[in-house]
């Protein structure tokens, strides 16, 4: 199963692009799950170390459902709007709160394949910096980060929205990068994840 997480608090461009990625993966025969942060109750990680001692997070909120999906996933897609040159606060909360999963099982994410999708209002609005935050999360947790490869989608799928949904839909370069990244993501799942 592939789990796609939209880190946008708004229903617009980031959700649209993530749904496009999941559709491409469904066409390749993968079961997919879509999860978004919009409207969810998620407490910020305060690094209290409760999870280190008790193997669960001190907070029991809407992330519990996502934890179950992550456990079943072979691949994870983290998609984010770019806020101030990085991932959204909501996606950062998702990433930070997985500390409790790793506290309970240090190999929780090991060997899963991960890709990133970013959507920026400007062509060079911080998409690569946000991708690096996503890839760093994957690396720290023993995952296999995947980009689209050289010549067009090095770190992953990056979109220029011009702050509109129509901007994303018209971004042909972003669409090409998405297709390349999804193709490579699926190839890595086949290579490294058992059926």
Secondary structure as the mmCIF struct_conf table of DSSP 4:
data_model
#
loop_
_struct_conf.conf_type_id
_struct_conf.id
_struct_conf.beg_label_comp_id
_struct_conf.beg_label_asym_id
_struct_conf.beg_label_seq_id
_struct_conf.end_label_comp_id
_struct_conf.end_label_asym_id
_struct_conf.end_label_seq_id
STRN STRN1 UNK A 2 UNK A 6
BEND BEND1 UNK A 9 UNK A 12
HELX_RH_AL_P HELX_RH_AL_P1 UNK A 13 UNK A 27
TURN_TY1_P TURN_TY1_P1 UNK A 28 UNK A 29
STRN STRN2 UNK A 32 UNK A 36
TURN_TY1_P TURN_TY1_P2 UNK A 38 UNK A 39
HELX_LH_PP_P HELX_LH_PP_P1 UNK A 43 UNK A 45
HELX_RH_AL_P HELX_RH_AL_P2 UNK A 50 UNK A 54
BEND BEND2 UNK A 55 UNK A 56
BEND BEND3 UNK A 58 UNK A 58
BEND BEND4 UNK A 61 UNK A 61
TURN_TY1_P TURN_TY1_P3 UNK A 62 UNK A 62
HELX_RH_AL_P HELX_RH_AL_P3 UNK A 63 UNK A 72
BEND BEND5 UNK A 74 UNK A 74
STRN STRN3 UNK A 75 UNK A 81
STRN STRN4 UNK A 83 UNK A 83
TURN_TY1_P TURN_TY1_P4 UNK A 84 UNK A 85
STRN STRN5 UNK A 86 UNK A 86
HELX_RH_AL_P HELX_RH_AL_P4 UNK A 89 UNK A 97
TURN_TY1_P TURN_TY1_P5 UNK A 98 UNK A 98
HELX_RH_AL_P HELX_RH_AL_P5 UNK A 99 UNK A 104
TURN_TY1_P TURN_TY1_P6 UNK A 106 UNK A 111
STRN STRN6 UNK A 113 UNK A 120
BEND BEND6 UNK A 121 UNK A 122
TURN_TY1_P TURN_TY1_P7 UNK A 123 UNK A 124
BEND BEND7 UNK A 125 UNK A 126
HELX_RH_AL_P HELX_RH_AL_P6 UNK A 127 UNK A 140
TURN_TY1_P TURN_TY1_P8 UNK A 141 UNK A 142
STRN STRN7 UNK A 144 UNK A 146
STRN STRN8 UNK A 149 UNK A 149
TURN_TY1_P TURN_TY1_P9 UNK A 150 UNK A 152
STRN STRN9 UNK A 153 UNK A 153
BEND BEND8 UNK A 154 UNK A 156
STRN STRN10 UNK A 157 UNK A 160
TURN_TY1_P TURN_TY1_P10 UNK A 162 UNK A 163
BEND BEND9 UNK A 164 UNK A 164
HELX_RH_AL_P HELX_RH_AL_P7 UNK A 165 UNK A 169
TURN_TY1_P TURN_TY1_P11 UNK A 170 UNK A 170
HELX_RH_AL_P HELX_RH_AL_P8 UNK A 172 UNK A 192
BEND BEND10 UNK A 193 UNK A 193
#
